[in-house]
Amino acid sequence: MASDDYFETVKIAYQGVQSGLTNAQGLLQWNTVQSTNIGRSPLYVLFLYSIMGVQNLAGIANLDSMMYLIRSIHALLSLLTIWFGYRYIFESTRDKDYALLGGLILGAHFLAPYLAVRNLIEQVSADLFVPAIFLAYKGVRDQRAQYLILAGILSGVSWMIRFNMALAILPIPFATWYLTRNLRPALYYSAGLLIIILFSGSLDMIYLGHFGQSSLNILRSFLFSVGPPPLPQPLWFFFLLTLGAFVPPFSFYFVFCFFQKDILKEHLILFSATLSFFLAHTLISHKEERFIIPIFPLLVIMGTIGLRSFFMNKSLSPWNRKFFKASAIWAAFICAVLLPIFTTNYGHKSLVETFVYLGKQNINRPILIDSTERLRLFPYEYAGLKRADFIEFRSWDSLGVIGETNPAFDSINYVIIFEENSLQRHLDSLERYLGKLHLVFKSEPSLIDKTLHRLNPLHNHTNQACIFRRQPLSQILPPDAHRCAWLAAASPHL
């Protein structure tokens, strides 16, 4: 779904297993980024690193194999959103039917299983924030200090994983104070947050060199961004995305039924956190679909509670009930159709599958990558190899320079071509430099990759890939007596 799913989390952790987590100064290694410039808390990478480290000790060194356990652990973690979402609805309404409905939507919405196992930091932070909201609600209602402290701790950990969660956390102490008319519950919640702030700052000091370094780097990047700004998205981007995710016209009922005075007052913590996060991201010019994931479960909880209140209204007209019923059936049908498609989706299939195939070969020579059509980030680690084991060229002019200046060029055995619909053109150009190439593996894009490409070909790659093996020199060179004359007439890159 997004490059963060791999390149900003899994890759860093696996590189740590391969060649060490820290550099000579004892600080965290993060690609080519200096340790003191890293804008992420080390916590989530350390979490993945520990899982991979245990598997590595057990003899599992292949990243593709490691990911089965990692996905499974994330699937279990995602059950927190379903269980605590169910508990929140039941505790606040004492209605098992609507609590069951909310739990089913949280677990069986067509996006839910797919997102549940991703390494997107937005999803992982949501898994921890839903329990935090439930505990904050219960702590205020039952006047239990330990619930509020634990809610603050879980909110802080959620913030460590996804810095933007601070926007949802910010109004919670004020909502707690307003609901209780007492400053002490707000202080209990803030005390839990403070524990994590100190923990996070200390973790930064150990792995990034200074206390709170990752937070300072993120704030600095917001205030002094480098490079051209991304294309701004319209203000209504997340609003339409939300309505679409819950399938209109059902989504209009689901989103707006919550906005009733009595409901807003009782669920002020839930509402203020969701609204603060949503509005802040609406005002930010750079918007991506994944940004809304942390509050997606909260929207489900709010929508379910709102629906219950809507149907308890005895003055509701018969035609309104019938229209809602039809819209709900339509939404359930769409969800049922999309659920297996998204759940079995192999995102970036060709991009990953290609390197998995290479990892099964006995490779001791550099691998050439043709990425002349589009600039890509490559998951080299799925081949069990490092960046230095690959020679990538992004223009045909640069290929000629590489052939003349890189001594390893003549020993290349495998070539990967990433293209959309022009394989023969790539092949003809490459064979001028490398001689005859034989196709050994082809990876077609998945259904979702194809669909996204058709919807927006400018930004969504199909990532179709072919692996060619170069014909051994012993099979293309003539006898030694004619070798010098043959080489003189052949391409200098042969």
C-alpha positions in Angstrom: 0.0 0.0 0.0 2.9 2.3 0.8 6.7 2.2 0.7 6.7 2.6 4.5 5.3 -0.9 4.8 8.8 -2.1 3.9 11.5 0.5 3.3 11.1 2.5 6.5 10.6 -0.5 8.9 11.4 -4.0 7.8 14.4 -3.1 5.8 16.1 -1.3 8.6 15.5 -4.1 11.1 16.7 -6.8 8.6 19.8 -4.8 7.8 20.5 -4.8 11.6 20.3 -8.6 11.7 22.5 -8.9 8.6 25.3 -6.5 9.5 24.6 -5.0 12.9 22.0 -2.6 14.2 24.5 0.2 15.2 27.5 1.9 13.7 31.0 2.4 15.0 29.7 5.1 17.4 27.1 2.8 18.8 24.2 4.7 17.2 21.3 3.3 15.0 22.0 2.7 11.3 19.2 3.9 9.0 20.2 3.6 5.4 22.4 6.6 4.5 20.7 8.9 7.0 22.9 10.1 9.8 21.9 8.7 13.2 21.4 12.2 14.6 19.0 13.1 11.7 16.6 10.1 12.0 13.0 11.3 12.4 11.6 8.1 13.8 11.6 6.6 17.3 13.8 3.5 17.3 11.1 1.6 19.2 9.2 -0.1 16.3 12.4 -1.0 14.4 13.8 -2.5 17.6 10.5 -4.5 18.0 10.9 -5.9 14.4 14.6 -6.4 15.0 14.0 -8.5 18.1 11.5 -10.8 16.2 14.0 -11.3 13.4 16.8 -11.8 15.8 15.0 -14.7 17.5 14.2 -16.3 14.2 17.8 -15.9 13.1 19.0 -17.7 16.2 16.5 -20.5 15.3 18.2 -20.9 11.9 15.7 -18.8 9.8 17.8 -16.3 7.9 15.6 -15.6 4.9 13.5 -12.5 5.1 10.7 -13.9 3.1 10.4 -16.7 5.7 10.7 -14.3 8.6 7.8 -12.3 7.4 5.3 -15.1 8.1 5.9 -14.8 11.9 6.0 -11.0 11.7 2.7 -10.8 9.8 1.2 -13.3 12.3 2.2 -11.2 15.3 0.8 -8.1 13.7 -2.5 -9.9 13.0 -2.7 -10.8 16.7 -1.9 -7.2 17.7 -4.7 -6.0 15.5 -7.2 -8.0 17.5 -6.8 -5.4 20.2 -8.8 -2.9 18.1 -11.6 -5.4 17.7 -11.8 -6.5 21.3 -11.5 -3.0 22.8 -13.7 -1.5 20.1 -16.4 -4.1 21.1 -15.8 -3.4 24.8 -16.1 0.4 24.3 -19.5 0.1 22.5 -20.8 -2.4 25.0 -19.6 -0.6 28.1 -21.2 2.7 26.9 -24.5 1.3 25.5 -25.0 -2.0 27.3 -26.2 -3.3 24.0 -24.6 -6.6 22.9 -26.1 -6.4 19.4 -24.6 -3.1 18.5 -21.3 -4.0 20.2 -21.3 -7.2 18.0 -22.0 -5.0 14.9 -19.1 -2.7 15.7 -16.8 -5.6 16.3 -17.8 -7.2 13.0 -17.2 -4.0 11.1 -13.8 -3.6 12.8 -12.8 -7.1 11.9 -14.6 -7.7 8.6 -14.5 -4.3 6.8 -12.8 -5.0 3.4 -9.7 -3.1 4.4 -9.4 -4.5 8.0 -7.6 -7.9 7.4 -5.3 -6.5 4.8 -4.2 -3.5 6.9 -4.0 -5.7 10.0 -0.8 -7.5 9.0 1.0 -4.6 7.3 4.1 -3.0 8.8 2.6 0.5 8.3 3.3 2.5 11.5 -0.2 4.1 11.1 -1.8 0.7 11.6 0.4 -0.4 14.5 -0.3 2.9 16.3 -4.0 2.4 15.9 -3.8 -1.0 17.5 -2.5 0.6 20.7 -4.6 3.8 20.6 -8.0 2.1 20.6 -7.3 0.4 24.0 -6.0 3.8 25.2 -9.3 5.5 24.4 -11.3 2.7 26.0 -9.2 2.9 29.2 -9.5 6.7 29.3 -13.2 6.5 28.9 -13.5 3.8 31.6 -11.1 5.7 33.9 -13.2 8.8 33.8 -16.5 7.0 34.1 -15.4 4.8 37.0 -12.9 7.3 38.5 -10.1 4.8 38.4 -6.6 6.4 38.4 -4.9 3.2 37.2 -7.0 3.1 34.0 -6.1 6.7 33.2 -2.3 6.1 33.8 -2.4 3.0 31.6 -4.3 5.0 29.0 -1.6 7.6 29.0 1.1 5.0 28.7 -0.6 3.3 25.7 -1.2 6.7 24.1 2.5 7.5 24.5 3.6 4.2 22.9 1.2 4.9 20.0 2.7 8.3 19.6 6.3 6.8 19.6 5.3 4.6 16.7 3.5 7.4 14.7 4.5 10.9 15.7 1.3 12.4 14.3 -0.7 10.7 17.0 0.2 13.6 19.2 -2.6 15.5 17.4 -5.2 12.9 18.7 -3.6 12.8 22.2 -3.5 16.6 22.7 -7.2 17.2 23.6 -7.6 14.1 25.8 -6.4 15.7 29.1 -8.6 18.7 28.5 -11.6 16.5 27.7 -10.9 14.5 30.9 -10.8 17.6 33.0 -14.0 19.0 31.4 -15.9 15.7 32.0 -14.8 15.4 35.6 -14.5 19.1 36.5 -11.4 17.8 38.3 -7.8 18.4 37.4 -6.5 15.2 39.0 -7.8 12.7 36.4 -6.2 14.8 33.7 -2.9 14.7 35.6 -3.1 10.9 36.0 -3.4 10.6 32.2 -0.6 13.1 31.7 1.6 11.1 34.1 1.3 8.1 31.9 2.2 10.1 28.9 5.2 11.6 30.8 6.5 8.1 31.6 6.6 7.3 27.8 8.1 10.7 26.9 11.0 10.0 29.3 11.3 6.5 28.0 11.3 7.7 24.4 13.8 10.4 25.1 16.1 7.9 26.8 15.8 5.5 23.8 16.8 8.4 21.5 19.7 9.2 23.7 21.0 5.6 23.4 20.4 5.0 19.7 20.3 8.6 18.2 22.8 10.4 20.4 20.6 12.9 22.2 17.5 13.0 24.4 14.4 13.4 22.3 16.3 13.6 19.1 13.7 11.9 16.9 11.0 14.3 18.0 13.2 17.3 17.4 14.1 16.0 13.9 10.4 15.5 13.0 9.5 19.0 14.2 12.5 20.5 12.3 11.4 18.7 9.1 7.9 20.1 9.5 9.1 23.7 10.0 12.1 23.6 7.6 11.2 21.1 4.9 13.9 20.5 2.3 13.2 20.1 -1.4 10.1 20.8 -3.5 6.8 20.5 -1.6 4.5 17.7 -2.6 1.4 18.5 -4.6 -1.3 19.7 -2.2 -4.5 17.7 -1.9 -7.9 19.4 -1.5 -9.4 20.1 1.9 -12.2 17.6 1.3 -9.8 14.7 0.5 -10.1 12.8 3.8 -13.8 13.6 4.1 -14.5 11.9 0.8 -12.1 9.1 1.6 -14.0 8.4 4.8 -17.4 8.4 3.1 -16.1 6.1 0.3 -14.5 3.7 2.8 -17.8 3.1 4.5 -19.7 2.8 1.2 -22.3 5.5 0.4 -25.2 6.1 1.0 -24.7 4.0 4.1 -21.7 6.0 5.0 -23.7 9.2 5.4 -25.8 7.5 8.2 -22.7 6.0 9.7 -20.7 9.2 9.8 -23.3 11.8 10.8 -25.5 9.9 13.3 -22.9 10.4 16.0 -23.3 14.2 16.0 -25.9 14.5 18.7 -25.5 16.6 21.8 -25.9 13.9 24.3 -23.6 11.5 22.5 -20.9 14.1 22.0 -20.9 14.9 25.7 -20.7 11.3 26.9 -18.0 10.4 24.4 -16.0 13.6 24.5 -12.7 11.9 24.8 -13.4 9.7 21.8 -14.8 12.5 19.7 -12.2 15.2 20.6 -9.3 12.9 19.8 -10.8 11.9 16.4 -11.8 15.4 15.5 -8.5 16.9 16.4 -6.6 14.3 14.3 -9.0 14.6 11.4 -9.1 18.4 11.2 -5.3 18.8 11.6 -4.6 16.4 8.7 -7.3 18.1 6.6 -5.4 21.4 7.0 -2.1 19.8 6.1 -1.5 20.2 2.3 0.3 16.9 1.9 -2.3 14.1 2.2 -2.0 10.3 1.7 -4.7 7.7 2.3 -2.7 5.9 4.9 -2.6 9.0 7.1 -6.2 8.4 8.2 -5.6 4.8 9.3 -4.8 5.6 13.0 -8.4 6.9 13.6 -10.2 4.5 11.3 -11.2 2.2 14.2 -12.4 5.2 16.2 -14.6 6.2 13.3 -16.2 2.7 13.4 -16.9 3.0 17.1 -18.4 6.4 16.7 -20.5 5.3 13.7 -21.9 2.3 15.5 -22.9 4.3 18.6 -24.5 6.9 16.4 -26.5 4.2 14.5 -27.9 2.9 17.8 -29.1 6.3 18.8 -30.5 6.9 15.4 -32.7 3.8 15.5 -33.8 4.5 19.1 -35.5 7.6 17.8 -39.2 6.6 17.8 -40.2 9.5 15.5 -38.0 8.0 12.7 -40.1 7.8 9.5 -40.8 4.4 7.8 -39.3 5.5 4.5 -36.1 6.6 6.3 -35.8 3.1 7.9 -36.4 1.4 4.6 -33.8 3.6 2.8 -31.2 2.9 5.5 -31.9 -0.8 5.4 -31.4 -0.8 1.6 -28.1 1.2 2.0 -26.9 -1.2 4.7 -27.5 -4.2 2.5 -25.7 -2.5 -0.4 -22.7 -1.7 1.9 -22.6 -5.3 3.2 -22.6 -6.6 -0.4 -19.8 -4.3 -1.5 -17.8 -5.3 1.6 -18.4 -9.0 0.9 -17.1 -8.6 -2.7 -14.0 -6.6 -1.8 -13.1 -8.5 1.3 -11.5 -11.5 -0.3 -9.9 -9.4 -3.0 -8.1 -7.1 -0.5 -7.4 -9.8 2.0 -5.5 -11.9 -0.6 -3.9 -8.9 -2.3 -0.2 -9.3 -2.9 0.8 -5.6 -3.0 4.0 -4.8 -5.0 4.0 -8.4 -6.0 6.5 -8.3 -8.9 8.8 -6.0 -7.0 9.1 -8.4 -4.1 8.7 -11.7 -5.9 11.6 -11.0 -8.2 14.1 -10.6 -5.3 12.6 -13.7 -3.5 13.4 -15.7 -6.7 17.0 -14.4 -6.8 17.4 -15.3 -3.1 16.9 -19.0 -4.1 19.7 -18.9 -6.7 23.4 -19.4 -6.0 24.6 -15.9 -6.8 28.1 -14.7 -6.3 28.2 -12.0 -9.0 26.7 -8.5 -9.3 23.2 -8.2 -10.6 22.2 -5.5 -13.1 18.9 -3.7 -12.6 17.2 -1.8 -15.4 15.0 0.9 -13.9 15.1 3.3 -16.8 11.3 3.7 -17.0 10.7 4.7 -13.4 12.7 5.5 -10.3 12.0 2.8 -7.7 13.1 1.7 -4.3 14.1 -2.0 -4.4 13.7 -4.6 -1.6 17.2 -6.1 -2.0 17.0 -7.8 1.3 14.4 -10.2 0.0 17.2 -11.8 -2.0 19.4 -12.0 1.1 21.7 -9.6 -0.6 22.9 -6.0 0.1 22.7 -2.9 -2.0 26.4 -3.3 -3.0 25.6 -6.6 -4.7 23.5 -4.8 -7.4 24.3 -2.4 -10.2 21.4 -0.2 -11.0 21.1 2.1 -14.0 18.4 4.7 -14.5 19.2 5.9 -18.0 20.8 4.3 -21.1 23.6 6.9 -21.1 24.5 5.9 -17.6 24.7 2.2 -18.6 27.4 3.0 -21.1 29.4 4.9 -18.4 28.9 2.0 -16.0 30.1 -0.5 -18.6 33.3 1.5 -19.2 34.1 2.4 -15.6 32.8 -0.4 -13.4 35.2 -3.5 -13.4 32.3 -5.7 -12.2 30.2 -5.0 -15.2 31.8 -7.8 -17.3 31.0 -10.4 -14.6 27.3 -9.7 -14.5 25.2 -12.9 -14.8 21.6 -11.8 -14.0 19.7 -8.8 -15.3 16.3 -7.6 -13.9 14.1 -5.5 -16.2 11.3 -3.5 -14.7 9.0 -2.2 -17.4 5.3 -1.6 -18.2 4.8 -2.6 -21.9 8.1 -2.3 -23.6 10.1 -5.5 -22.8 11.5 -6.0 -26.3 12.8 -2.5 -26.5 14.7 -3.0 -23.2 16.0 -6.3 -24.3 17.3 -5.1 -27.6 19.2 -2.3 -25.9 20.7 -4.5 -23.2 21.9 -7.2 -25.6 24.0 -4.6 -27.4 26.1 -4.5 -24.2 25.7 -7.9 -22.7 25.1 -10.3 -25.6 22.3 -12.9 -25.7 20.0 -12.8 -22.6 17.7 -15.7 -21.7 14.4 -15.3 -19.8 14.5 -17.4 -16.5 11.7 -15.7 -14.5 8.8 -13.4 -15.1 6.6 -11.9 -12.4 3.2 -10.4 -13.4 1.6 -7.7 -11.3 -1.2 -8.7 -8.9 -4.8 -7.8 -9.5 -4.7 -4.8 -7.1 -1.4 -3.6 -8.7 -3.0 -3.7 -12.1 -6.2 -2.0 -10.9 -4.3 0.8 -9.2 -2.2 1.3 -12.3 -5.2 1.7 -14.5 -6.8 4.2 -12.1 -3.6 6.3 -11.8 -0.8 5.2 -14.1 1.3 8.2 -13.3 1.8 7.3 -9.7 1.0 3.6 -9.4 3.6 1.2 -11.0 2.6 -2.3 -12.1 6.2 -3.3 -11.2 6.2 -6.0 -13.9 9.5 -7.6 -13.8 11.6 -10.1 -15.8 14.8 -11.8 -14.9 17.2 -12.7 -17.7 20.4 -14.7 -17.4 23.4 -13.8 -19.5 24.8 -16.5 -21.7 28.1 -17.7 -20.3 31.1 -16.3 -22.1 32.4 -19.8 -22.8 29.4 -20.3 -25.0 29.6 -17.1 -27.0 33.4 -16.7 -27.5 35.1 -18.5 -30.5 38.2 -20.6 -30.1 41.2 -19.0 -28.6 43.0 -18.5 -31.9 40.3 -16.1 -33.1 39.6 -14.6 -29.6 41.5 -11.3 -30.1 40.1 -10.6 -33.5 36.5 -11.4 -32.3 36.8 -9.1 -29.3 38.1 -6.3 -31.4 35.0 -6.5 -33.7 32.5 -7.0 -30.8 31.0 -4.4 -28.6 33.7 -3.1 -26.2 31.4 -3.9 -23.3 31.5 -7.6 -24.1 
